[in-house]
Amino acid sequence: MIVFKYIFWLLYRIWFYILVAVPILVLFPLLLISILKESWYPYFFKLARIWARFILLGMGFIIKIEREQTLSKTASYMFVANHTSMADIMLMLVTVNNPFVFVGKAELAKIPLFGFFYKRTCILVDRNSAKSRQAVFLRAQRRLKQGLSICIFPEGLVPKEDILLTEFKDGAFRLAINHQIPIVPITFGDNKARFSYTFFSGGPGKMRVKTHEFIETKGLKTVDTAAINTKAGRVIYNQLKAFGSR
């Protein structure tokens, strides 16, 4: 029986990468055109959402989204969520309708095909470089001025399997305060169980998402960063416990 499980997990992982690649190849001309200008990013974002939904449905994930507050189509936000799975990127794209830009790890740009578009549309950060982290703020500032939102997974690194949630880094919250934009905490309840970074694991099933009430930053200053970091972390941690996540 164990042998069959390992065969399933192996094929399931291979199937995931096929699903990642196929829509990119099919949509390649449109994707390429959509990244020629930064101002065309919203068109790329729409295509990326099609790509993400195709992958999640193809993997047999049943998405259930609960929203505590409605996003304005004309406002910019800082989206923050727990990070446990390669499917987090896809689920975030499906969850949020407002065009946003990911701030993500520079090493993901090395992934064939996916990395080509990733490095041209996302804000890349080398967490070991202070200069790189500073550049993130400048690029994010430019994107926010264009009317886009930003998405950051503030844990920085994916937590170990036995850890529910690790301490958040301050960058997302400092950036939100600097630009006086609301923070939207989002909890992914099942991504670790469905498709974690452990190779031999996962399988089809439900993916619960909850977008929480916004944390306003108007009137706040940099000294308030730690407080709203803690507040956002507590909201997500408590929801993970309520979901019964592991």
N, C-alpha and C positions, 0 to 999 in steps of 0.2 A: 504493500500500500504506500509506504514511504517513497518508494522508487517512482510510482506514478505521480505523486505530488511534486517531486523534483522535476520530472519531465514536464508536467503542467506549468510549473513556475518558469522553467527555461523557455518554453514556447510562448508563455504569456509575456515575458520580457521582450522576446524577439518581435512579437506581434505589436507591442507598444512602439518600438522604433520604426516598424513598417508604417504604422498609423501616423507617426510624426512626419515621416518623409513623404508619403504619397500626396497629401494635399499641398505640400510645399512645391512639389514637382508639377502638379496640375495647375496651381495658381501662380507659378513662378513669374510669367510675364507681367501679370497684374501686380504682384508683390514688388517686383523690380521697379516698375513705374512709380508705385506709391512711395518709394523711399528716395526718389530723385530730389525731392524738395522737403525740407522740414515742415513747411506749411501743408503738405499733403498727408501728414501723419494720420489724421483722423480716418482717411481712406484705408491706410495700412491697418489701422486698429480694427476696422470692420472685418477685413480679411482675416486678421489674426483671431478674431472671435469665432469665425467659421471654422478655422483650423482647430481651435481648442475644443469646440463642441463636437467636431468629427472624432477627435481622439477620445474624449470622455465617453461618448456613446459607443464607440467601437470597442472600448475596454469593458463595456458592460456596467458602467457606473450610473447609478440612478441619483440624479441631483435634486436635492430638496433645499430650497433657499427660504429663509425667514428674514424679513427686514423690519427693523424697529423704526427706521426713519427713511424718508424718501430723499434721494439726491436731487439737487437742482441741476438742470442742464446747462446753466450759465455760470456755475461756480466751480472753483478748483478745490480739490481735497487732497489730504494725505491719507492713503489707505495703508493700514498695517494689519498683518495677520501672522498667526503661528506658521512655522515652516517645518514640515516633516516629510515631504514627498516631492518627487519629480513632477507629480501632477498638480502641484500648487499653482504653478504658472497658468496652466490651462483653466483650472477652476476659478482663479481670480479673473481671468478674461471673460469667462462665462457669467460670473457673478455681477460684475460691474459694467454698466452700459456706458458711462462717461469715459471718453478717451483719456487714458493715463499712460505714463511712461514708467517702466520698471527701473529701479536702481538695483543692479545685480552683480554677481561675482564675475570678474573679468575672465576667469578660466572657462566659463561656459561658452565663450566665443570660439573655443577650439573644437566644439562639436561640429562635425561635418554637416553642411547644408543649413541646419538650424543656426549655427554660429554666424553664418554669413549675414543673416538678417538681424540676429540678436545684437551684434556689435554695432550695427548701423542704426538701430532704433532705440536701444536701451542706454542707460547711463551706467557705464562700467566702473567698478571700483576694485582696486587692489587693496584689501584690508590691511596689508602689511606696509603700505606706503602712505605717509601723512600727506604728501603732495597729491596723491590720487584722491584721498578723502576730501581734500580742499577743493579739488576740481569738480567733484560731485556737486558741491553746493553751487558752484558757478553755473554748471550745466542745468541743474534743476531749476535755478532761478530763471534762466532763459526760457525753459519749457513752461514754467508757471506763468510767465508774462505772455506766453502765446495762448493762454487760456486752458492749458492741459492740467491734469492732476498727476500726482506722483504715487507710486506704490513701492513700499520698502518692507521686506521681511526683517524686523528689527532684532531678531535673535542673532543675526549675523551668520552663525553656523547652524547646521541642522543638529538638534540635540540627539544624544544617544537614545537607543530604543527604550530604556527604562526611565527616561526623564520626560515628564509631561510638557514642561515649558521652561526654557532657560531665560536668564536675565536679558532684558532688552538693552540694546545700545541706544545712545541718546540722539544719534544723528537725525532720524526721522522727526523727532519731537522738536528738536532745535530748529530744524528747517521749517516746520509748520508754524512755530512761534514767530520766526523771522518774517514770514510772509502772511502771518495772521489768517491762516486757512484752517478749517475744521479738520480734526483727525477722525477717521472712521475706523474703529477697531472691527476686525472681521475674524470670526472663529471657524476654522475648518475642523469638523469633528471626527472625520473618519479616514482622512487621507493616509495616515500612518498604517492603518489596518488594511486599506485597499491597495496601496502601492508605495511602500516605504523604500528607503535607500538600501535596505537589506535585500540582496538579490533574490534569494529563495523565499519569497513571501508574497502575500497579496492575493487578490482575486476580485471578481465582480461583486457589486453590491451597492448599498446606499452611500451617498456622500452628502452629509448634512453641513449646511453653511448658515451662519447667523451673522448678519451685519447689524452692529449695535448702534445705539444712539451716539450722535457725534459728540466729540469732546471739543468744545469751542476754545479758541486761542486768542480771541480779540481782547486786547488789553493786557495780555500776558507778556512777560519779558523772559530773557534767557535764564534768569535765576529760577524760573518756574519749570524748567525742563524736566528735572528729576521728578517733580510732583506729577506731571501729566504722563510721564513715562510709567511711573508706578500705577497710576490710575488705569491706563490702557492695558497694562500687563495683568492687573487684577481682574478686569472685565473678561479678558480672553481666558485666563486661568479658571475663573469660576464657571465659565460656560463649558470649557472642556470637562470639568468635573460633572456638570449637569448632564452633558452628553454621555458621560460614562466612558470617555476616551481613555485609551491606554498608551 
